[in-house]
Amino acid sequence: MKKYLKLIVLIGLIASLIVGCTTQNNQNGTTGQNEENEGDEKELEKIVISEMRGESWLPVYVAEMLGYFEDEGLDAEFVVYKDGPIAFQGMHAGDSQFCMLSTEPVLRAYDEGLESTIIIPTVRSKQYMFATSSEITSMEQLKGKAIFGGMPGSAPYSFVSAALEEAGLTVNDVEWINMEYGAALAALEQGTVSGAYFDGIYINKLKDINANILVNTMDPEQHKALYGTEFYESQMVVVTKKFAEENPETVQKFVNAVMRAIKWQNEHTDEEIAEVVAPMFEGKDMVEIISILRNSLSTDGNYSREGFEAIERFCLEQGIIKEPVGYDNIIDMTFVNNAKKALNMD
C-alpha cells in the first residue's frame, strides 16, 4: 500500500512540474508575441499643415476628422495663421511641410524665385464677393472711402484690386483698413468700412444687414465675366518644390487621404459632412455653409489648365507676376492621378 501511495505522490509531483514548465513556456511565448506585435505598430509620420482655417479647404478637414491621414501613416498637425501669404512664408521657413492657401500668392512667390509645387486643389471655382454698405450702390462711389480686402499679395486683395480697376479706380483711390477676416461683417454693419471682401459663405449674413453685393463670383455669369472661365481652382494645397522632390511618398500619402475625403464628400449629404467637420468650425452653421459652397468644391481633385491659365492671366493683368509661370512648372497632378487609380475614381 505504501508503495502505491509513494507512486501516486511521485506521479503527482511529476505532473506538477510538467504543468509548471508548460505554463512558464506559454507565458514566455505570449510575452514575446506581444512584444513582436508592439514592434509591428508603425510610428506615424508627423506632418504640419499651415492654414487660415477656411471652409474652401473642406476635404482636408474631412480627411483629418475621418482618420484618413492616420490610415496613411500620417499624424497631421494644423497651425492657423492670420493670412495665406504668412502661412505660405511659414512653410518656406520650415515651420510646416504643407500649406493651404490661394494660388495667386504662390505664383507671385515663384515669380520672385521661391519655387513651390501645387499638389491638389480643393475647389473648382472662385467664391469671392465684394459688398458695400446700403448707401453705396456702385464701386465708383468708393473713392476716398475705407475698405477691407485682405493684406497686399493675398488673393482677396488682388480680387478687390481688380474690382476697383474695373470701375476705373486704383488701389490708391481708397483707404485700406487692416483687420481680421472675421471682423469684416461687423465693420461693414457698423460703418467702420464702406466696402469689404467676403467669402461666399457670408451671402446670407450680408443680405441680413442690407448690404449691397456688388461683385459675386458664385454667380456663373459674373465669374465668367471677371475671369473668362467657369474654372478657377485657386484654393489648394502646396508644398515646396524641394519637399515634393525629396519626399514623394509623404506627399502621395497626403493626397491619398484628401482624395479619399473628396470621394466621401461626393457620396454624402451636406448634413453628414457638417457633422464630421463641426469640431473644427465651432460656432458656425456648417450645414448652411456647405450648401452655399457645394457647387464650387472640387469633385475630382483636378487642377485644369483652363483654370490655371485664367489665374495666371489675372495675375499678369494685376501686376502680381511679371512673366507667365507655366502650368507644368508649378502644378503636379501625378499624386492626384495615382490616388484616383487606387480609389477607382477615373
Number of C-alpha atoms within 10 A of each C-alpha: 6 7 8 9 10 11 12 12 12 12 12 12 12 12 12 12 12 12 12 12 12 12 12 12 12 12 12 11 12 12 12 12 12 11 11 11 10 10 10 9 8 8 10 14 13 12 16 18 22 25 26 20 20 15 20 27 22 23 28 26 23 25 26 22 17 16 17 22 26 19 14 17 18 21 16 19 13 17 16 16 15 15 18 28 25 18 24 27 17 20 22 21 10 11 15 22 21 28 27 29 29 22 24 25 21 25 25 22 18 17 16 11 9 14 17 22 22 24 25 27 32 28 28 24 24 25 24 22 24 25 27 27 21 15 11 17 15 14 20 15 14 20 17 12 13 17 26 28 24 26 20 13 16 22 25 24 18 23 23 23 19 20 19 19 15 13 14 12 18 14 15 10 15 16 16 19 16 12 14 12 17 9 10 23 21 12 18 22 18 11 13 14 21 24 30 25 23 24 20 21 20 15 19 13 11 20 12 9 14 15 23 18 22 15 21 21 21 22 15 15 13 15 21 16 12 19 19 18 18 23 24 27 28 24 25 23 23 28 23 21 18 12 16 20 12 10 11 12 12 18 19 19 20 27 27 25 25 28 30 22 24 22 19 17 20 15 10 10 14 17 13 12 20 21 12 16 21 17 12 15 14 9 8 12 11 21 16 14 18 21 14 19 20 15 14 21 27 27 20 20 27 17 26 17 16 16 21 19 20 22 22 23 18 20 24 17 12 15 12 20 21 13 14 13 16 13 17 10 13 18 20 17 18 13 20 23 19 14 23 19 10 13 13 9 13 9
